[in-house]
């Protein structure tokens, strides 16, 4: 415990003890006792300003909390919004901290701020504030200036202003404040970019803060009203949709895989990666989820973004990830001065996997384009020309080894899932060409699609094991193969698929991948992925299992009930505000970057298909 906060062995507040706010350009992670532990500014992939999540001492934080410590805290979202409320219960009274980034106002593009309003509901309470920014991942020094109406923080590349009517005191790291509020009194703090001599005009009154709060609540309510999902677990699906919306980058339509970096996949381990970029795979899956529940505008924005990326591309392979503006992802760098979450080192920014060959991205991309064309709007001929060039490239290179969906660093292999998604790329291109009467080399595409299918069935299936395997010549399981029926490669009731499903559902001690309904993506010890350490169960794969069991219902009715129980069991691993990280650890803790788009989109898809299959049954 640090300053009254529950922490990991390395002093970091647990991943799962955070809520998230954002403005479709960046986010802030806020601990369940009122501390901003992570925020990059001005964008998701910008350097951090607060990074206590990766180093409680050096990383920087912004804390507002009652004193003394040890009060009872409860955190929740204002219903149907991304406005976060942290409520404090003390013997002297009840207070609450409302955190949000204002949305929906006319000057939205010009004015951005993090607004924190603390108020006392009953009684009288004393509060403490600490605002200790640490610019550029705590690599840049800054100067703190006390100015009229607040304080200014000046570093070489970024300046921020903290405005409030509450008097502040300057310290070596930033500013502190102590204040007392009585019933119905409030204090407002606003953090904006820019350097000012005075910020009196930026200080929010109770009325102006209330207006921004109401406007932001209305913005999120209005956006969520477009959700067409009305089935079971509606509130859970809507929370996942709100989380996905937070991970969209409004200026370009790009979608980040997660808004954090270097949160470990195993406690104290080395599997720590930067996810603050746009993976074509993750974003394409997200488009599917948005289309499923009615958010065509977000799907269209991403399609415009990906069309621009395709237009920029030459004859070579398409990069598997991009920065939010469409540029190349920065080289991977280790920040040796940071201790890491729970002591997990190294802390990495940038991503070395950007240069890998991952053939599966073409399948996810073409599937999302096909669905967009079918359910949202017809694509243009120019977009088709770019896609046709990519499909022709796939026809020439599908039989190469690659690093695969899991981005292994132990050498390229002939991963079955990569072959599967090459088949999807060509299949969806054929369907789209026929649907729209687009010109294409149909004979070549048809021959390639059939060749890939035969190759997978001959080399990706193990008669001895009775299942599809991870890679040619590698007799281990891979949860990615659960997508075979989901992408219509095989019937969900094909005997080979049912056998594979049964093998995957076994516990690891019996050669399977499932532990009480939670699914490991593969056997780390048997895969030799080139990365040291272990990892938790992969939340995405757990929801894939739900879908695969759901679709097997016609010949295995027992699996439908099992699918429902597995899905509802997984709901219990969300955190207190309904968010998921990438993985779930052996003690039930969240592991990996948080919140993760893949997890939330797979939850939406699983809920949609499971609810539809259950129909009106209880």
N, C-alpha and C positions, 0 to 999 in steps of 0.2 A: 504493500500500500504506500502511495506517495501523495502527500498533501490531502489525505482522506480519500484517495482514489484507488480502486482496485487495479492492480497492475500485474504484468507478466513478470517472470523472473528477471528480465532485463530492465524492468521499470516502465515499459510501454503499457498504455491502457489497451486492454484487449480489443482486437479488431471488431468483434461483435458488439462492443459497448458503444457504438457510434451510430448517429443518424447523419443524414446528408442533406444539405441545401445547395441550390445552384441557380444559375441564370442562363443556361444553355451556352455558356462560354467557359465556365469553370465551376468548381464545387468547393465546398468546405465540409470537412468531417468534424462533427461535434460530439464529444464524449457525453455520456449520459449524466454527467454532473455539470455540464456547461462550459467545457473547454474546447476551443477550436484547435485540433491537433494536426490538421493537414489542410493546406490551401496553396494552390499554385496561382500565380497571377501574372498577366491578365487572362491567360488561357489554360486549358487542361494540361497542355504539354509545356507550359512555361516553367521556369525555375520556381521552387517553393518559397513562400513567405513564412508559413508556419509548417513545421515538419517534426513536431514532438513525437509523432507516431514512429519515426525512424531514429530519433535520438531525443529522449526526454530532457536532457540537459542542454544540448546545443541547438536542437532543431527549431526552437521558437514556438510560442503558443499564445493564445488569447483567451484568458480565463475570466469568467464572471461567476461568483459563487458566494453563498451566504457564509458568514463566519459566526461561530467557529465551524470547523469541518465536522464531518460525521452526520450531516443531516440526511434525511430520507429523500431520495431523488426519484422522480418518475419522468420518463421521456416518451413522447408520442408525437405523431403528426396530426396537425389540424385536419379533420376529415376531408378526404378527396383533394388534398393539396401536398405540396412539398414545403410547407411552412412547418418548422419544427418547434415544439414546445417542451421545455424542461421545467418541471414543477418541483419546488422545494417545500418539504414539510418539516417544520421545526416547532419546538415548544412555544416559541414566541409568535408564530404566525405561519402563513402560507404565502409563498411567492412564486412567480413564474418568469421564465426567460423565454422570449419568443424570438427565434432566429429565422431570417429569410433574406434572400436577395430580391429586391423589388422587381416585379414583372408587370407588364401590361400598361405602363404609362406611356404617354406620347413621346417623351424624350428618352425612351428606353435605350436607343443606340448611343446616345451621348452621355448619359449619366448611369454609372454602375456603382453599386455600393453594397457592402455587407451591413445589414441593419440588425442591431441587437437591442431589444427593448425589455427591460426588467421592471416588474411591477409587483406590488404587494397586494394580495387579495384580501388577507385578514391579518390583523395584528400589526406588529412593527418588526422590521428585520434590518440587520446590518449586512452589507455586502462588501466584497473586495474585488477589485479588478486588477489584472495583470495583462498588459499587451506588450509582448516581447517578440517582435518580428526578427527573423534571421534570414536575410535575403540571399537568394541564389544558393539554395541548399546549405545555408549557414557558411558559405564561402566568402561572402562580401560583408565588410563592416558597414555600419551606418551611424549617422548622427541623429540624435533625438532633439527636437526643438519644441519647447513649450510655447504655444502661441495663443492668441486670444480665441477662445472657443474650443480649445483642444490641444492637440500635439501633431507634429509632423515628423516623419521618419524619412531620412534622406540617405540613400545609398547611391553608388555610382550609376546604376542602370535603371533604378526604379525608386520613385518617391510615393509615399502614402500619407494620407492625412486622417487622423482620428478626431471626429467632432463630437462634442458633448457639452452640456451645461455643467456637468460634474467636474469639479477641480481635480487636476491630476498632478502627480509628482514625478519628476524625471529620475530614472535610475540608470545604471550602467547598460542595461539591456533594453530599456524602453521606458514605459510609464506604468505607474500604479495609481490606484485610487481607492478610497474608503468612503462609503456613504451609507446613510440610513434612510429607509423609506417607510412611511406609514401607510395604512390602508388606503387604497385607491391612488396612491402616488406612484409615479414611474420615472425611470431614467432611460434615456435613449443614447446609444452609441452608434456612430456611423463611420465606416472605414471606406475611403475612396482613394483613387490614385491621384497623383499630382502634388506639387509642393506649393504651399501658400504661406503668406505672411500672417494672415488671419483667416479663421474659418468660422467666424461668428454667424455668417449667412448660411452655413451648412448645418448648423445645429437644429435638430428636429424638435419641434414642440410635441406635446402629447397628441395634439390634433393632426399634425402633419404625419407623424409616425402611424397613427391610427388609419389615416387615409391610405398610406402606402400598404399597410397590412391588409386592409379591406380590398384594395385593388389587386394585390398579389393573390389573395384567396380567390377572388373572382376569376383571375386569369387561369389559375389551375383548375378551378371547378368547371369553367367553360371548356377548357381543353379536354378534360376528362369526360365531359358530357358527350363527346364524340365516340366514346367507347361503345361498341355494339355488342359486347359480350354480356349475356344475361343469365348464364348458367350457374352451376354450383361454384362455390369458392370465388364468388364475384369480387369480393373485397381484396382477396389475395391477388387475383389477376390484375385488378386495377392498380394495386400498389406496385406490381412489377412493371406495368405500363408507365406509371409515373417515374419509376427508377430509370427505365430505358429513355424516357424523354429527357431526363436530367443529363444523360450521357450523349445527347446529340449536340453538335456544334452548329449553332444557328447560322453563322455567317456563310458556311459552305455546304451544310447538309451532311458532313462527315459524322460518323458515330464512333466514339472511343470504346475500346474493349473494356476498360475500367479507368477510373479517374485517379488511380494511385500507382505507385511504383515500389518495388522491392519488399512488398509484404510477403513473407516466406510461405512456401508450400509445405514446409515441415518446421516444427519449433526449433529455433536456433540453427537452421540449416542454411544451405548455399543456393537453393532453388529460388532465387529472388530476381524477379524480372520487372521491366518497365512496360506497363500496359496502356500508357496514355496516348496511344496512336490508333489509327483506323486500320484494322485488319479487314481485308476484303471479305474473308470468311465470316467473321463475327458480324460485320455490318450487313452482309447479305442475309444471314440468318435472322437478324433483327428486322429487316424489311419484311420477311415472311411473317414474323410475329405481329408487326404493325398492321399488315394487310389483313391478318386473321381477325383482328378485333376492330377494324374500321378506320385506322389512322392512315389514310392514303396520302395526306399532305407530307408526312414525314418520309414515307416510302418514295414519293416523287422527288423530294429534296435530295435524298441519297442517290437516286437514279441520275439526276443531273450531275451530281458530283462524280459518280463513277463513269459517266459518259465522257466527262472532261478528262479523267485519267486515261481512259482508253484512247481518246483522241491524241493525247500526248505521247502515247507509247509507239515505239517503232515495231520492228519485226520480231524482236526477242520476247522472252517471257515477261509476263506482267508482274511487277513487284507485289509481294504478298501483303505489304503494309505501307502506309503513308503517314506523314505528318498531317495535321488537320487542314493545312492549306494546300495539300497535294504534293508537297515537296518530299524529298528523301528523308527517311527517319535518321536522326543523328546516330553517329557511331556509339557503341556501348562503352561507357566509362564507369569505373568503380570509384565511389566516394569513400575513400579510406578514413576520412576524419569523422564519419558518422558511425555510431555504434550499431545501428540496425534495430529493427523491431525485435524486442526480446533478445537482443544480442546476436541476431541472425545477420551474418556477413557473407559476402560483401553487399553493400548497398549499390545498386546499379541504376544508371539513367541511360537513355538511349537503348537500342536493342540490336544485338548482334545477329539475331535471326532474320533481320530484314533482307539479308543477302542470300538466304537459303532458297532452295528450289522446293516448293510445296505444290505439287500438281493438283491437289484437291481443290484449290481456290477457284479453278475454272468451273467446276461443277456447282459449287455454291453460288458463284456469280451468275451463271447461266440459268440456274433454277430460279433465282430471285428475279431475273429479268423476265423469264417466261411467266412467272406468277404475276408480276407487275403488269405486263402486257395483257394478261387475261383478266385481272381483277381491278386494275386501276385505270391505265391509259395506254393506248397503242404507242409503241416506240417508233422513233423516226428511222428513215432509211439510212441517214448518216450514222446513227448509232449502230444500226445493223451491220454496216460495212466494217466498223471497228470490231464488232463482236465476231463477224465472219472470219476476219483475219486471225483472231485469237483461237477460234475453233480449228482453223486450218493448222495452226501451230500445235494444238493439242493432238491432232491426228498424226503429226510427225514425231511427237515426243512422249506420248503416253507411256511407252514401254521403257522409259528411263527410270532408274532408281531416284529417290528423293528423300528429303528429311521428314516429310509427312506432316499430318495435322498437329502432332504433339511436339514438333520442332526439336527432334532429337539432335544431340550434338556428338553422337558417337559414330557418325558416318551414314551415308545414304543406303537405303534398302528399297526393295520392291514392296512397299506397303500396300496391303489389299485395299485399304480405304482410299488411298490415292488413286488406284486403278478404278475403283468404284465411282469416284467423283469425276474421273475423266469420262467414264461411260455416261454419267449424268450430263456432263457438258455437251457431249455430242448428241445425246438423245434429246435434250431440250432445244438444242439448235435446230435439229430436224423438225421437231414439233412446231417450233416458232416459224421456221421457214414455210412449212406447209400451211400453218394457220394464216399467215400474212401473205403467202405467195411470194416470199422474198427469193431472189436468186441465190443459189448455193450449189456447191459441188455435191449433190445428193448421193451419187453412186459411191464416191469416196467416203462420205460421212457414214453411210449405211454400212459399208464394208468395215470401217473402223469400229463402229459401235458393236457390230457382231463379233469382231476379233477380240475386243476388250472383254466382252461377256464370256466368250469361250475360254479366254486366258484366265479369268478369275475363277471360273468353275473348275478348271483343270489344275491350277497351281495354288489357288487361294483356299481350297477346301481340303481338309485333312480327313481321309477315310479312317485312319487310325484313331484320331481324336473324336471324330464325329462332329466337327464344327469348322466354321471358317476361322482362319488363323490371322495373326497380325501381319506377317510378311512372308513372301515366298521363301520356303526353306526354313522358316522359323515357327516352330510348332507351339506358339503361345497365343493366348486370347487377347483381343483388343476390343474394348467397348465401343469404339467407333463403328464397328461392323453392325451394331444395332440399327444403324440407319438404312441398311439394305432394304427392308420393307417400307421404310418411311419415304424413300426416294423412288419406290416402285421398281427397283431392280429385281427383287424377288417378291413373290406373294408372301404375305405375313403368315400364311398357313403352309407354306412349302415345308416338307419334312426336314430339309437341311436347315431352314431357318428355325424351326421349332427345336431341333436338336441343339443348334448353336445357342439359342435362348436358354434352354435347360442347363447347358454347361456353364454359361455365364452366371446363372442364378445360384450356382453352388458357392459355398464359402471358399476363400483362398486356400484354406487347409486341405480342400478337396479338389484343388485345381481350378476353381472358379474365380469370379471377380466381385462377388456380392457379400456384404456384411450387414445383415439385418436390413436389407433393402437399399443400403447405400453401396454405390458401385465404384470400384477402383478403375481407372481408365486402362491400366495394364499392370502386369506384374513387374515392378521396378527391377527386382533382382534378375529376372529372366530377360528383360528387354535390352539391357546394356545401352542405355540412352546417352551415355557419355557425361552424366551429371551425378555427382555424389549425393548420397542421402536418400531418405524415404519421402513419402508424401501421404496425404490423406485421401479420402474418397472424393471423387470428382462429381460435384453437384449436377453438372450438365449431363453426365452419363447416367446418373440416377433417374433423371426425368426422361432420358432416352429409353431406359428400361421400361418405364411406365408406358410409354407410347407403344413400344414393341409388344408388350404383353396385352395392351388394349386391342391392338389390331389382330392378335392371334385368337381372339374370342370365338370366331366361328367354329374352330375345331377344338379349342381348349377353353371352355367357359370358365373353368376354375381360375384361369389367369386374369380374367376381367376383375374379379373380386380382389385378387392379389394385387392387380395394378392399382385399384382404388386404395387399398390399405397402404401400399408402398408410397403412393402420392401423398396421402394424408400424413404418413409418418414423416416424409420429407418436409412437410409444412412446419413440423415441430422444430426443425433445425434452422428456420429463419431467426433472425435476431428480434429484439423487442419491438422494432418498428417495421418488421417484415422484409428485411434486406438480407441478401446472401453474398458471401464471398465466393471465390472460385472453388474452394474445397472445404470439407468438414474433417477435422482432426480426430484422432483416436479417442480424445476425451470430449468430443462433441463441440470443440471450439472452432471458430472460423479461421481458415488458413488461405493464403493467397490474396491477390488484390481484391479490393472491395469498394463499392458493390460491383459485381461482374455482370456484364451484359449477357454473355452466353447463358448463365444460370437463369436469369430472369426471363429471357426469351424462350428457353426450353420449358420453363414452368408454364408459360402462357400456352405454348403449343400442346403440352401434355394435358393441361386442364381442358382446353378446347376439344381435343379429340376424345378424351375420357368422358367428358360430360355428354358429348354427342352420342357416344356409344351406349352409355348408360340410359340415355333417353329419359323417360319419365319415371324410371325405377327409383326406388329409395336408395 
